[in-house]
Amino acid sequence: MSIRTLSTDVVVAGAGLAGITAALEAARSGVDVVVLSLAPVGFGSNSALSNGVFAGPTSTYTIEAYIADTLKAGGFLNDEGYLRRVASKALTAVEWLRSLGVNIVEESDHYRVSPDRKTQPPGSYLMSVLRKRLTAYPRIRVFERTLVKKVLLDGETSGSVCGVVAFNRSGDVLNISASSVILATGGGAALYKRSDNHKAIVGYGYALAAALGLVLYDMELVQFYPIALAEPGLPALMLAPPHPPGTMLRNSKGVDLIEKYGLEQLNKAVRFQRDRLSLIIVEETSKNGGVYIDYTGVPSSFWEIPPLCRLARIRHDFRRTPARILPVAHFFMGGVKVDEQGMTAIPGLFACGELVWGLHGANRRGGNALTECVLSGMWAGRGAARWAVSSGTSKISSEKMCRASICRNGGIPATEDKLTRIKREIRNIAWDYAGICRSEDLLLRGKNKLLELFDYISRVEVNDSENFFLLEDLKASVITLSAVIEGSLIRRENIGSFRRADIENPPLSRSEFHSRLVYEPSNESLFSRSGR
Ligand SMILES: Cc1cc2nc3c(=O)[nH]c(=O)nc-3n(C[C@H](O)[C@H](O)[C@H](O)COP(=O)(O)OP(=O)(O)OC[C@H]3O[C@@H](n4cnc5c(N)ncnc54)[C@H](O)[C@@H]3O)c2cc1C
């Protein structure tokens, strides 16, 4: 184990689409950048798993129509000013990707990444192009398999950013001085038992931001993606749209659910009504024993092209046998508030990508996350570079440097087995107590279970680097899930993304209420409500 000290202008935590964009834009602005990523750059991210759909106005879809659709899907909880900025610049995001060599085509009301080989997953193609650009850029240094544990401020409890503490998988400590830090750590949906996210996406950014005293907004608004495999022995893989003509969604009695529930069309419901469709699938499953996607009536030509040609690698005979499905936790609409430069309320701390709150309201319209990653990444990268230039060199003071071994902290020894069991428990609590259908009783029970786990993991000692990483995963998961639960207790209405079964009021189509939480751990709660 070694302890290293480095200095740079801008640190970027995370290397998915938002982090890579931010790093490239900061470096292009003429500053030195260090990128720290838990996984290999571009991969180990949701960006690499994505379907490569970018929502935005097109030649046949006006800015006003795009804004109206996004607001309607989001129950008007969206930050409309932010949405309008994104709407006016969506084409810039597409052009930016094209300028880096990404093949991206226009399709009616969105853009779609188009890999050279049709069987190549679009997200993986996108990230491999961007990875090459990032790693070849002269002023960017990359540290992979490295976890950002703490963002440091120059004051005791407040002040400007002065750097980060990070650890790599060999247990080396990195103390990195920087005037600007950009959090691009993605969302947190992998903390749920059923999730289509990369397994590392458990909410590190929310936990890092919360530890600095930042307000977390609307954390209860977790989007569930309605159609993901639920066949025994197969992964909970999302079945990507567009579902071709002839695709049916049926319950176990063979009833067509799109017709039964008066939905306009399957693909439209997947894009704009993910919450409603998820709830229908969960309720049908509990009443009638299961819901199935049935591709048996799809004309044979559709099996040669995406998305169905990509199903060939899955051990299920989709052409002949309907597949059982259930929703999965997919996306966090809540998060951290930033200004027009991408800066949070802490001077020098920036955020971008899924971590950022505001665009999506109560239910994200499909395709808006990737557009937001590029635009918020550009704004944060340029803003962080400007901030670094104007504020001059930062240095971590010697008393703030981390010199501690990851192995010894004098706590209760914990084995990998025990930590893995706790991880399973957290994922179950998320799914069972903070899932698609919630109630005060369920939420309070989930909250108490989490408080017990938090108490335990705060006192645990680990003895090697692998367990250290596992423990950090548990801490981020518990803090993030606590925010989801606390926010759900506050939101006493049904506006979207999840249903409060104990609230009698009919579902709303519009709301103005935002939950705001600050991290103040006590015996009763990890978060308290913020008036700001
Ligand atoms: C299956 C699937 C399909 C999707 N398809 C679409 C789509 O077609 N269109 C759309 O708009 N949206 C889609 N989404 C949503 C979209 O992909 C994500 O919201 C988006 O990619 C998030 O990008 P990001 O850069 O913010 O985070 P991510 O891409 O998740 O990257 C996060 C990065 O942070 C790193 N990291 C995390 N914590 C730390 C830490 N503490 N220290 C260091 N590094 C850290 C990770 O290793 C990773 O590099 C999809 C999501 C999924 C799961």
PDBQT file of the ligand as one rigid body, heavy atoms in Angstrom, charges set to zero:
ROOT
HETATM    1  C1  LIG A 601     -30.186  -0.744 -19.486  1.00  0.00    +0.000 C 
HETATM    2  C2  LIG A 601     -30.282   0.758 -19.576  1.00  0.00    +0.000 A 
HETATM    3  C3  LIG A 601     -30.630   1.358 -20.786  1.00  0.00    +0.000 A 
HETATM    4  C4  LIG A 601     -30.728   2.755 -20.859  1.00  0.00    +0.000 A 
HETATM    5  N1  LIG A 601     -31.009   3.337 -22.075  1.00  0.00    +0.000 NA
HETATM    6  C5  LIG A 601     -31.103   4.690 -22.149  1.00  0.00    +0.000 A 
HETATM    7  C6  LIG A 601     -31.337   5.341 -23.401  1.00  0.00    +0.000 A 
HETATM    8  O1  LIG A 601     -31.359   4.729 -24.463  1.00  0.00    +0.000 OA
HETATM    9  N2  LIG A 601     -31.505   6.691 -23.395  1.00  0.00    +0.000 N 
HETATM   10  C7  LIG A 601     -31.427   7.439 -22.253  1.00  0.00    +0.000 A 
HETATM   11  O2  LIG A 601     -31.583   8.656 -22.314  1.00  0.00    +0.000 OA
HETATM   12  N3  LIG A 601     -31.144   6.842 -21.069  1.00  0.00    +0.000 NA
HETATM   13  C8  LIG A 601     -30.964   5.509 -20.989  1.00  0.00    +0.000 A 
HETATM   14  N4  LIG A 601     -30.665   4.932 -19.787  1.00  0.00    +0.000 N 
HETATM   15  C9  LIG A 601     -30.277   5.805 -18.663  1.00  0.00    +0.000 C 
HETATM   16  C10 LIG A 601     -28.843   6.308 -18.916  1.00  0.00    +0.000 C 
HETATM   17  O3  LIG A 601     -28.088   5.274 -19.502  1.00  0.00    +0.000 OA
HETATM   18  C11 LIG A 601     -28.134   6.761 -17.632  1.00  0.00    +0.000 C 
HETATM   19  O4  LIG A 601     -28.944   7.642 -16.920  1.00  0.00    +0.000 OA
HETATM   20  C12 LIG A 601     -26.835   7.473 -17.993  1.00  0.00    +0.000 C 
HETATM   21  O5  LIG A 601     -26.020   6.650 -18.807  1.00  0.00    +0.000 OA
HETATM   22  C13 LIG A 601     -26.060   7.870 -16.739  1.00  0.00    +0.000 C 
HETATM   23  O6  LIG A 601     -24.819   8.386 -17.147  1.00  0.00    +0.000 OA
HETATM   24  P1  LIG A 601     -23.805   8.963 -16.083  1.00  0.00    +0.000 P 
HETATM   25  O7  LIG A 601     -22.587   9.335 -16.841  1.00  0.00    +0.000 OA
HETATM   26  O8  LIG A 601     -24.471   9.960 -15.236  1.00  0.00    +0.000 OA
HETATM   27  O9  LIG A 601     -23.487   7.703 -15.135  1.00  0.00    +0.000 OA
HETATM   28  P2  LIG A 601     -22.925   6.262 -15.533  1.00  0.00    +0.000 P 
HETATM   29  O10 LIG A 601     -22.879   6.067 -16.984  1.00  0.00    +0.000 OA
HETATM   30  O11 LIG A 601     -23.676   5.268 -14.735  1.00  0.00    +0.000 OA
HETATM   31  O12 LIG A 601     -21.409   6.333 -15.025  1.00  0.00    +0.000 OA
HETATM   32  C14 LIG A 601     -21.093   6.482 -13.663  1.00  0.00    +0.000 C 
HETATM   33  C15 LIG A 601     -19.576   6.402 -13.532  1.00  0.00    +0.000 C 
HETATM   34  O13 LIG A 601     -19.190   6.743 -12.205  1.00  0.00    +0.000 OA
HETATM   35  C16 LIG A 601     -18.257   5.789 -11.704  1.00  0.00    +0.000 C 
HETATM   36  N5  LIG A 601     -18.339   5.873 -10.242  1.00  0.00    +0.000 N 
HETATM   37  C17 LIG A 601     -19.427   5.727  -9.447  1.00  0.00    +0.000 A 
HETATM   38  N6  LIG A 601     -19.101   5.983  -8.175  1.00  0.00    +0.000 NA
HETATM   39  C18 LIG A 601     -17.782   6.292  -8.151  1.00  0.00    +0.000 A 
HETATM   40  C19 LIG A 601     -16.862   6.661  -7.127  1.00  0.00    +0.000 A 
HETATM   41  N7  LIG A 601     -17.221   6.779  -5.842  1.00  0.00    +0.000 N 
HETATM   42  N8  LIG A 601     -15.575   6.892  -7.475  1.00  0.00    +0.000 NA
HETATM   43  C20 LIG A 601     -15.162   6.792  -8.772  1.00  0.00    +0.000 A 
HETATM   44  N9  LIG A 601     -16.008   6.464  -9.782  1.00  0.00    +0.000 NA
HETATM   45  C21 LIG A 601     -17.289   6.224  -9.467  1.00  0.00    +0.000 A 
HETATM   46  C22 LIG A 601     -18.677   4.492 -12.372  1.00  0.00    +0.000 C 
HETATM   47  O14 LIG A 601     -17.622   3.557 -12.365  1.00  0.00    +0.000 OA
HETATM   48  C23 LIG A 601     -18.990   5.022 -13.782  1.00  0.00    +0.000 C 
HETATM   49  O15 LIG A 601     -17.786   5.206 -14.484  1.00  0.00    +0.000 OA
HETATM   50  C24 LIG A 601     -30.523   3.542 -19.702  1.00  0.00    +0.000 A 
HETATM   51  C25 LIG A 601     -30.167   2.947 -18.495  1.00  0.00    +0.000 A 
HETATM   52  C26 LIG A 601     -30.025   1.559 -18.433  1.00  0.00    +0.000 A 
HETATM   53  C27 LIG A 601     -29.620   0.937 -17.128  1.00  0.00    +0.000 C 
ENDROOT
TORSDOF 0
